[in-house]
Amino acid sequence: MAKIKQFEQEWIPKIDHLLDSQMNYDVSQPELLAAMKYSVDAGGKRFRPLLGIATVLTVNKQVGAVQLKALSAIELLHTYSLIHDDLPAMDDDPIRRGKPSNHIKFGDALATLAGDGLQALAFQWVVDNQLPSTVKSELALKLAIAAGPAGMVAGQADDVLNENHELSYDALKKLHRNKTGALIHYAVESGLIVGGVNEADRKPFLEFADAFGLAFQIYDDILDVISNERELGKPVHQDSGKNTYPNLFGLSKSKEILAITVSKAMDALDLISDEQGFDTKLLKEFCGYFKIEEIE
């Protein structure tokens, strides 16, 4: 795990600095800026931009200021989704990342607008840069697909509409593939696009991304059961009546499914190493996020 710790220590401050400084430049309304920055600066793990950066580095390309701006746009979009997810009309969560949720701090109206602003700004960042026009257009298209009504928004709709209605295993996987997995899929895909990887060679990277995204949601479901608000930074035991892995399968079976899913992610990375010759150790270390042995 030393490699990823060093990687995080190098790149998280760069991501944070970019997010802070560029938002100051791009947002003209001061109260709106304060609301947007409140959630962006609330202490997220920056998993999604880190995955994009790690993918670029894995395919032996460099990440400079231009690439970093495009790859960090996903953090804006992810944060918008959290702000809207916490609203009273959705999950009505008062705490996010150990702090009052955006709507608690700024009110429902400004929180909604802060989310709207972050969503639009994400698309601005993937095209307002010096990358080749073909790269910018593909990034914008793929982000729209991942975030929109065929991706994250579809997953959120399935989540809301099926509360207190038990889904099948296949339907649950589809829900999570959209709700959580779509942006993680895009995170890796954005690294492939920026890194100039052709379509034919992307498949195992995206298989890794999809397995990682599913594991991420299963693990989050498990943490809602076994963790506490202080450790998780948000209310726990909030998933009663929702379609989660522990609710459908129990904790033990959920842990088993998680282990199988993480193994699939690792297998995809081994395939990349074997067939394309890339060193995938850094991406493998992302799988260390899932502390399977600590689940009881």
Summary of the structure (lengths in Angstrom):
residues: 296
radius of gyration: 18.4
end to end distance: 22.8
largest distance: 52.3
contacts: 1004
relative contact order: 0.12
helix: 74%
strand: 1%
